[in-house]
């Protein structure tokens, strides 16, 4: 089981259930038990997809684009 939660910086993260802490790319170490859990999913792949979908909902289109497409 994987838990989906957010860092204080706004980034959506996931961690395996039972893990005590998770470090965000912003540098902050988060205690998973103290975070609000948005979703629970079964596999790592599902967790990755859920994070991508939530990031897309929050920040809009987050896909990479070529410079010629800008």
N, C-alpha and C positions, 0 to 999 in steps of 0.2 A: 504494500500500500504506500502511495506517495501523497504528500500533502502540498497543496499549492497555497502560497501566501505572498505578501508584498513586503518589501523593505521600506524603510522610511524615505528613501530617495525616490520611490515610486516603481522600481523595477519589480517585476513578478518573478518569483523563484519557486523551486520545488525542492523537497527533501524527503528522503525515505523515512517512513514512520519509525520512531524510536531513536532517531538521531537527535542529539541534544542541541547542537549549534550548526549554523550554516553561514558562510561568509559570502557577502554580496560583492560584486565587482567594484562597487564604490568604496570598499574597504571596511565596511561595518560588519562586525560579527553579531549575528542575531541568534537569540535563544528561541528555538522553534516552538517550545511550549507556550511562550508568551505572545506569540503572533496570532492574529485572527486568521483562521483557516477558511479559504474561499471554496476549495474543492478537495475531494479525495478521489484518486484514481488508482487503478490496479497496477499498471505497468509503467516503466520508465518512458516508453514511447508515448503513451497516453499523457503522461505528465508534461513531456516536451511539447506536444501539440496543444495542451491546455494553456501552457505558458504563452505560446505563440499567439493563440487566439485572444487571450486576455490582453497582451501587449498591443495587439492590433486594435482591440476595442478602445483601449485607453488612449493610444497615441496615433491612431490612424494607420495608414499603410506603412508598414515597417520593412517591406521587402527591399532588397538591394536593387539598385537601378544602374544602368550604364551611364556614363557621362553624356553620351550622345542622346539619351532619352530625357535628360533634364531640360 
